[in-house]
Amino acid sequence: MLEIRPITLRDANSFVAQHHRHNQPTNGHKWSIACYDGDRLCGVAIAGQPIARKLDDGLTIEIRRVCTDGTYNACSILYGACARVARDMGYKRVITYTLASEGGSSLRASGFVNCGETGGTSWDTPSRPREVEQITLFGVERKYPAEKKVRWEKKYKRKEER
């Protein structure tokens, strides 16, 4: 049986560095949670302020990383747990992103709604060159897919609006 437990950002980022297919660890968070199958860590989720400044209204939280070792239902359990924590803390909206090529079944199972495609191409521009194609973190070399993203969200109403 899968169980949700707290985890430090350092330990969550270590798991992400070892297991995530295309993303690096994050540089900050509001909270991180872990999914355990018995005593075995099988997944993590990291939530923080929205990266997009226009979405950072103080009542929106972004699930920045969800990473598992492939354990069945771990992603859905982590998304659902993050959404419940956000609701209980008073957040009105939870957002996250997937690659356009990813299906999003775990998000739909957790009550998230597909809001459509958003950016996702390289941040490298002539006026501000960046080397984002390949990085090395925690001794692991990563390449970022220059692919469109899909934004997902889950909204909560105030008690008087229900």
C-alpha positions as MATLAB code, in Angstrom:
seq = 'MLEIRPITLRDANSFVAQHHRHNQPTNGHKWSIACYDGDRLCGVAIAGQPIARKLDDGLTIEIRRVCTDGTYNACSILYGACARVARDMGYKRVITYTLASEGGSSLRASGFVNCGETGGTSWDTPSRPREVEQITLFGVERKYPAEKKVRWEKKYKRKEER';
ca = [
       0.000    0.000    0.000;
       1.332    3.419   -0.967;
       1.765    6.066    1.712;
       2.447    9.818    1.553;
       5.125   11.234    3.873;
       7.037   14.516    4.122;
      10.510   14.766    2.574;
      13.213   17.429    2.517;
      13.921   19.346   -0.661;
      17.455   17.948   -0.683;
      16.223   14.340   -0.620;
      13.452   15.040   -3.135;
      15.941   16.697   -5.506;
      18.306   13.744   -5.127;
      15.484   11.410   -6.214;
      14.658   13.711   -9.161;
      18.322   13.776  -10.235;
      18.389    9.976  -10.284;
      14.998    9.217  -11.831;
      13.492   12.099  -13.825;
      13.457   11.562  -17.581;
      13.943   15.168  -18.674;
      14.035   17.669  -15.808;
      16.627   18.747  -13.289;
      16.095   19.263   -9.560;
      14.406   22.502   -8.491;
      16.081   25.421   -6.752;
      13.404   26.005   -4.134;
      10.009   24.912   -2.837;
       7.145   25.616   -0.482;
       6.883   21.904    0.386;
       7.878   18.477   -0.861;
       6.158   15.152   -0.313;
       7.217   11.562   -0.879;
       5.391    8.385   -1.813;
       6.537    5.187   -0.128;
       5.708    1.573   -0.893;
       6.456    0.116    2.515;
       9.971    1.349    3.332;
      10.890    1.980   -0.327;
      10.816    5.550   -1.645;
       9.024    5.325   -4.995;
       8.198    8.944   -5.848;
       8.388   12.608   -4.911;
       6.519   15.833   -5.629;
       7.885   19.353   -5.193;
       5.538   22.361   -4.980;
       6.495   26.029   -5.051;
       5.644   29.499   -6.270;
       4.560   29.652   -9.915;
       7.507   30.250  -12.238;
       5.382   32.513  -14.490;
       5.216   35.910  -12.754;
       1.687   36.624  -14.006;
       0.415   33.482  -12.285;
       2.108   34.267   -8.954;
      -0.857   35.919   -7.226;
      -0.234   34.501   -3.742;
      -3.159   32.065   -4.044;
      -1.688   29.838   -6.767;
       0.838   27.057   -6.185;
       2.763   25.211   -8.886;
       3.641   21.538   -8.675;
       7.117   21.871  -10.150;
       8.190   18.243  -10.178;
       6.557   14.869   -9.872;
       8.946   11.990  -10.278;
       8.487    8.272   -9.638;
      10.365    5.074  -10.258;
       7.395    3.749  -12.237;
       5.400    2.398   -9.293;
       1.767    1.982  -10.329;
      -0.483    4.878   -9.177;
       2.364    6.779   -7.469;
       1.973    9.825   -9.782;
      -1.783   10.077   -9.204;
      -1.341    9.764   -5.439;
       1.345   12.486   -5.415;
      -0.724   14.918   -7.534;
      -3.784   14.323   -5.369;
      -1.827   14.789   -2.138;
      -0.274   18.051   -3.385;
      -3.715   19.358   -4.346;
      -5.133   18.504   -0.906;
      -2.215   20.171    0.892;
      -2.680   23.282   -1.262;
      -6.435   23.392   -0.569;
      -5.880   22.931    3.169;
      -3.305   25.757    3.163;
      -5.793   28.113    1.488;
      -4.524   28.117   -2.085;
      -7.284   28.651   -4.657;
      -5.485   27.207   -7.672;
      -2.929   24.462   -8.261;
      -1.077   24.386  -11.590;
       1.452   22.099  -13.191;
       2.883   21.401  -16.626;
       3.556   18.325  -18.726;
       5.220   17.911  -22.086;
       2.713   17.996  -24.950;
       3.748   14.431  -25.781;
       2.723   13.168  -22.316;
      -0.837   11.952  -21.823;
      -1.747   13.407  -18.413;
      -3.834   10.461  -17.178;
      -2.532   10.867  -13.612;
      -3.564   14.517  -13.645;
      -7.056   13.763  -14.960;
      -7.388   11.025  -12.309;
      -6.509   13.647   -9.666;
      -9.134   16.124  -10.892;
      -6.901   18.467  -12.902;
      -8.185   20.118  -16.085;
      -6.151   20.602  -19.278;
      -5.889   24.369  -19.915;
      -4.114   24.055  -23.277;
      -0.625   24.418  -24.670;
       1.848   26.984  -23.471;
       5.510   27.801  -24.129;
       8.302   25.323  -23.914;
      10.801   26.113  -26.576;
      14.365   27.111  -25.816;
      15.009   30.260  -23.775;
      18.110   30.906  -25.874;
      17.742   34.149  -27.843;
      20.266   36.333  -29.676;
      19.774   39.145  -27.145;
      20.193   36.783  -24.193;
      22.065   33.628  -25.147;
      21.681   30.647  -22.853;
      23.130   27.187  -22.900;
      20.017   25.222  -22.008;
      20.396   22.271  -24.312;
      22.559   20.266  -21.934;
      23.457   20.637  -18.274;
      25.140   18.564  -15.615;
      23.658   18.421  -12.110;
      24.498   15.979   -9.353;
      26.861   14.332  -11.831;
      24.034   13.574  -14.282;
      24.001   15.003  -17.804;
      20.553   16.138  -18.967;
      19.102   17.464  -22.172;
      15.917   19.496  -22.094;
      13.302   18.748  -24.705;
      12.443   21.912  -26.650;
       8.791   20.951  -26.791;
       5.509   22.709  -26.079;
       4.053   22.207  -22.604;
       0.469   21.686  -21.445;
      -0.746   23.583  -18.391;
      -3.062   21.722  -16.024;
      -4.969   23.280  -13.155;
      -7.283   22.505  -10.298;
      -9.315   25.301   -8.700;
     -10.881   25.607   -5.275;
     -13.695   27.950   -4.326;
     -14.007   29.868   -1.088;
     -16.545   28.436    1.359;
     -19.031   31.255    0.696;
     -18.919   30.506   -3.083;
     -19.814   26.805   -2.715;
];
